[in-house]
Amino acid sequence: MEGVTLRAMTKEDYEGAYKLWETIHGFGLLSVDDKEERIHAFIDRNPGLSVVAVKDNEIVGTILCGHDGRKGCFYHVCVREDLRRQGIGKAMSVACMRALKDEGINCVSLNSFKRNNLGNSFWSGEGYKLRDDYNMYDFLLNEENITKFNS
């Protein structure tokens, strides 16, 4: 982690974070949810919980971290590919875990694409448990889908 500092993510970090996200292979960016105003809203709802790693004034790692009052969640966990395996991801995770614990949150979850072999290996190796006792479903909230659901 030489030359890398961690700090709370701010709304001003959006451009640098998004630039990093675009470089990560296999990363899933959503056209609506990852727009600047949505990320700003997330940061406003979860002040001080998200973290960035910075090296030479460039964002080289991120975790969007939030909670619903019961469970914490990590989103957009990434480290610039040439800086991996230096403890940056772990240090960001610990910072987020401590921030969640300070808010009274006792459990954190995250989603990882099945094809993300590196990420899945990291999380399982660090003691995160792969859940197979429930299914996760997504439903896109647009007028067409809501109308169809309601009919």
C-alpha positions, -999 to +999 in steps of 0.1 A: +000+000+000+030+023-004+019+058-013-018+049-010-041+067+014-077+059+023-104+084+030-142+088+030-156+091-005-172+124-013-195+135-041-165+153-057-149+118-062-175+107-086-156+115-118-124+097-107-143+067-093-163+063-125-131+066-145-117+037-124-148+016-127-147+018-165-112+002-165-121-028-144-126-060-164-159-077-158-173-048-138-210-042-140-220-006-145-257+003-146-268+031-169-292+045-144-280+036-109-244+046-116-252+081-129-237+109-109-269+120-092-276+084-080-242+080-066-244+114-049-278+103-034-262+071-021-234+091-004-259+115+011-279+086+026-248+069+039-224+098+049-189+088+058-193+051+050-179+048+014-142+048+009-117+056-018-080+047-021-059+075-036-024+074-050-007+103-067-040+123-065-058+095-085-086+073-072-072+037-074-098+019-053-134+023-042-161+008-020-196+022-020-208+012+015-242+017+030-269+001+052-306-001+057-305+000+095-301-038+098-275-050+073-246-033+056-238-038+019-207-032-002-210-021-038-184-013-065-155-028-046-125-025-068-088-018-069-069-006-100-057-038-117-020-030-115-022-023-077-039-054-066-025-078-040-011-050-020-037-049+008-056-020-006-089-039-010-086-054+025-078-020+040-108-004+024-130-032+035-118-029+071-124+008+071-160+002+058-166-026+083-155-004+112-177+025+100-207+001+098-200-013+132-198+022+146-234+027+133-246-005+151-246-027+120-235-063+127-235-079+093-223-069+058-231-085+025-220-080-011-228-092-045-202-106-069-208-118-104-203-156-107-177-149-135-156-127-111-132-155-102-106-131-086-132-113-065-150-145-055-117-161-045-108-130-024-141-129-005-143-166+002-107-166+013-113-138+037-142-156+055-172-143+036-197-171+033-213-178-001-251-180+006-270-208-011-301-207+011-320-180-007-324-166-042-318-130-051-342-115-077-340-081-095-369-063-109-363-031-130-386-003-118-399+013-149-434+021-158-438-008-183-427-034-158-448-020-130-479-018-152-473-054-164-468-066-128-500-049-117-521-064-145 
